[in-house]
Amino acid sequence: IQKIKQELLQGDLDCTAKDETDEEYLYEMQDIIDHLPKLPEIQQQKLTIPEFDEIEVKATDSVEIKKFIRKVNYEFLGFHCNHKVMDKDCDMVYKNISDIYKSGEFKTYDNFVSLVAECVWQIRDKDRRGKIWNEQIKPAAFELKRAIDALVILAGKVSEYNAKMNPQCSKCKAAMRKYNYSVKEIERMRNDYADLKREAEKPAEDKMDMLTFLNKNYPTADDFLLSDVKKKYKETFGIVKTFDVLTEEIEATKLFRISRIHNVYHVKRL
């Protein structure tokens, strides 16, 4: 009977018989099992600590980009998370899985499959003796419904166990989101810097030099914000220059210098 149960549940029951009617009965038994709701697989997956790839610093990167990349690498290459408590909880749940197989619902389901297997055995026995099965123990409609109801409850229990045995670590998920954002941000910074370099490489007649730009926008000011220069430069040329690039170009005029006061960058006329 156990072997027949296994064949039925695997869907590979040998349905050949001498008598055509008995053969139809065998196919009917397999069909009954095939149409029962399927139980979800019991799954347990231990939490893994994500490993992050080192972001390469390129020779063409600006000082600002290099600094940002080193900061990202420092944070993520040494990332660690303690999952001991969650792993212990998962193991405790896994040990209690046997409760499912001891439940009344599983017994109802198992008894039904055993009944169908018994029918298969009887059909084959009758067929060997040249007789047709008499359907004496054929599962009734109420027995089929009872088995289906039990399976629905069991499926809910298995899903509940699976949810507990496959937890999500919010810290690890947040770290992965932050790393992916950092990678995108580095790409954006590199693209912006490449645009700035292309602008800087244009012929002199196609651009306004920094000294002319400062004298035009700040003709009498002796102290103004670097952030304001950045804003006006973007409004004038449609180009976003980083503080690094602006500092380099402004101080190259020899008539202005950059100073940092309370974490705010000022441009001062010499």
C-alpha positions in Angstrom: 0.0 0.0 0.0 2.9 2.4 0.8 4.4 1.9 -2.6 1.0 2.5 -4.3 0.6 5.7 -2.2 4.0 6.9 -3.3 3.2 6.2 -7.0 -0.2 8.0 -6.6 1.4 11.1 -5.0 4.2 11.2 -7.7 1.6 10.9 -10.4 3.2 7.8 -12.0 0.7 5.0 -11.1 0.8 2.1 -13.6 -2.7 2.1 -14.8 -2.5 -0.9 -17.2 -5.0 -3.7 -16.6 -6.3 -6.7 -18.5 -9.9 -5.5 -18.4 -10.7 -2.1 -19.9 -13.1 -1.2 -17.1 -10.5 -2.0 -14.4 -8.0 0.2 -16.3 -10.5 3.0 -16.3 -10.9 2.6 -12.6 -7.1 2.9 -12.1 -7.0 6.1 -14.2 -9.9 7.4 -12.1 -7.9 6.8 -8.8 -4.9 8.6 -10.1 -7.1 11.4 -11.3 -8.6 11.8 -7.8 -5.2 12.3 -6.3 -4.0 14.6 -9.1 -6.9 17.0 -8.5 -6.3 17.4 -4.8 -4.8 20.8 -3.7 -1.0 20.7 -3.6 0.8 21.2 -0.3 3.5 23.9 -0.4 7.0 22.6 0.1 8.5 23.2 3.6 11.4 25.6 3.1 14.1 26.8 5.5 16.7 29.3 4.3 19.3 30.6 6.7 19.9 34.4 6.5 23.1 35.3 4.7 25.1 38.5 5.3 25.4 40.3 2.0 28.9 40.8 0.5 29.6 44.0 -1.4 32.0 44.5 -4.2 34.7 47.1 -3.8 34.1 50.1 -6.0 37.2 50.9 -8.0 38.7 54.4 -7.8 39.5 55.6 -11.4 42.5 57.8 -12.2 40.0 60.2 -14.0 37.9 60.6 -10.8 37.8 64.0 -9.2 39.0 64.5 -5.6 35.4 64.7 -4.4 34.4 61.4 -6.2 37.5 59.6 -4.9 36.7 60.7 -1.4 33.1 59.5 -1.7 34.2 56.1 -3.1 36.6 55.5 -0.3 33.9 56.4 2.2 31.5 53.9 0.6 34.1 51.1 0.4 35.1 51.7 4.0 31.5 51.3 5.1 30.4 48.3 3.0 33.5 46.1 2.7 33.5 45.7 6.5 29.7 45.2 6.7 28.6 42.7 9.3 25.2 41.8 10.8 24.4 39.4 13.6 21.7 36.9 12.7 22.1 34.5 15.6 18.8 35.4 17.3 16.8 35.1 14.0 18.6 31.8 13.1 17.9 30.4 16.5 14.2 31.3 16.1 14.1 29.6 12.7 15.6 26.4 14.1 13.0 26.3 16.9 10.2 26.6 14.3 11.8 23.9 12.1 11.9 21.5 15.1 8.1 22.1 15.5 7.4 21.1 11.9 6.5 17.6 13.1 3.4 19.2 14.6 2.0 19.4 11.1 2.4 15.6 10.5 0.8 14.9 13.9 -2.2 17.1 13.2 -5.8 15.9 12.7 -5.8 17.5 9.2 -2.8 15.6 8.0 -4.3 12.3 9.4 -7.5 13.0 7.4 -5.5 13.6 4.3 -3.2 10.6 4.8 -6.2 8.3 5.5 -7.8 9.5 2.2 -4.7 8.7 0.2 -4.5 5.3 1.9 -8.1 4.7 1.0 -7.4 5.5 -2.7 -4.3 3.2 -2.5 -6.4 0.4 -1.1 -8.9 0.8 -4.0 -5.9 0.5 -6.5 -4.8 -2.7 -4.7 -8.3 -4.1 -4.9 -8.7 -3.2 -8.6 -5.4 -4.9 -9.5 -6.3 -7.9 -7.4 -9.7 -8.3 -9.1 -8.1 -7.8 -12.5 -5.5 -10.5 -11.9 -8.3 -12.9 -11.2 -10.2 -11.8 -14.4 -12.9 -9.9 -12.4 -14.2 -6.4 -12.5 -13.9 -4.2 -9.4 -17.1 -3.7 -7.5 -16.5 -0.1 -6.2 -17.2 -1.3 -2.7 -14.8 1.1 -1.0 -14.6 3.8 -3.6 -14.2 7.2 -1.9 -17.5 9.0 -1.4 -17.9 12.7 -2.3 -18.0 13.8 1.4 -14.7 12.0 2.0 -13.1 13.8 -0.9 -14.4 17.1 0.4 -13.1 16.4 3.9 -9.7 15.6 2.5 -9.7 18.9 0.4 -10.7 20.9 3.5 -7.9 19.4 5.5 -5.4 20.1 2.8 -6.4 23.8 2.6 -5.8 24.1 6.4 -2.5 22.3 6.1 -1.4 24.5 3.2 -2.1 27.6 5.5 0.0 26.0 8.3 2.9 25.2 6.0 2.9 28.8 4.6 2.9 30.1 8.1 5.9 28.0 9.0 7.7 29.0 5.9 7.2 32.7 6.6 8.7 32.2 10.1 11.6 30.1 8.7 12.5 32.5 6.0 12.8 35.9 7.8 14.0 39.1 6.3 16.8 41.2 8.0 15.8 44.8 7.8 19.4 46.0 8.4 20.8 43.9 5.6 18.0 45.0 3.2 18.7 48.6 4.1 22.4 48.2 3.5 21.8 46.7 0.0 19.5 49.6 -0.9 22.1 52.1 0.4 24.9 50.4 -1.5 22.9 50.3 -4.8 22.1 54.0 -4.3 25.8 54.8 -3.7 26.8 53.0 -7.0 24.2 55.0 -8.9 25.3 58.3 -7.2 29.0 57.6 -8.2 27.9 57.0 -11.8 26.0 60.3 -11.8 28.9 62.2 -10.3 31.3 60.7 -12.9 28.9 61.8 -15.7 28.6 65.3 -14.3 32.4 65.6 -13.9 32.9 64.3 -17.5 30.6 67.1 -18.7 32.5 69.7 -16.8 35.8 68.5 -18.2 34.4 68.6 -21.7 33.3 72.2 -21.0 36.7 73.1 -19.7 38.4 71.7 -22.9 36.3 74.0 -25.2 38.2 76.7 -27.1 38.6 80.0 -25.0 36.2 81.9 -27.3 33.4 79.4 -26.6 33.4 80.0 -22.8 33.7 82.8 -20.3 36.8 82.5 -18.1 36.2 82.4 -14.3 37.6 85.8 -13.6 35.3 87.5 -16.1 32.4 85.5 -14.7 33.1 86.6 -11.1 33.7 90.3 -12.0 30.5 90.3 -14.0 28.3 88.7 -11.3 30.1 90.1 -8.2 31.6 93.5 -9.4 31.8 95.0 -5.9 31.4 92.1 -3.5 34.4 91.2 -1.4 32.8 88.2 0.3 30.1 85.9 -1.2 29.1 82.3 -0.9 30.6 79.6 -3.1 27.1 77.9 -3.3 25.8 81.1 -4.9 28.6 81.0 -7.5 27.6 77.4 -8.2 24.0 78.3 -8.6 24.7 81.3 -10.9 27.1 79.3 -13.0 24.4 76.7 -13.6 21.8 79.4 -14.5 24.3 81.0 -16.9 25.7 77.9 -18.6 23.4 75.0 -17.7 26.4 73.2 -16.1 26.7 72.0 -12.5 30.3 72.5 -11.3 31.4 70.8 -8.1 32.9 72.8 -5.2 36.2 71.1 -6.0 36.2 72.4 -9.6 35.0 75.8 -8.6 37.6 76.2 -5.9 40.4 75.2 -8.3 39.2 77.6 -11.0 38.5 80.5 -8.7 41.8 80.3 -6.9 43.6 80.0 -10.2 42.6 83.7 -10.9 45.0 84.7 -8.0 42.5 87.5 -7.2 40.1 85.4 -5.0 40.5 82.7 -2.4 38.1 80.2 -0.8 37.7 80.0 3.0 35.6 77.8 5.1 33.7 79.4 8.0 31.4 77.2 10.2 31.3 74.6 7.4 30.2 77.1 4.8 32.4 78.0 1.9 33.0 81.7 1.2 34.7 83.4 -1.8 36.9 86.3 -0.6 38.4 88.9 -2.9 42.1 89.5 -2.2 
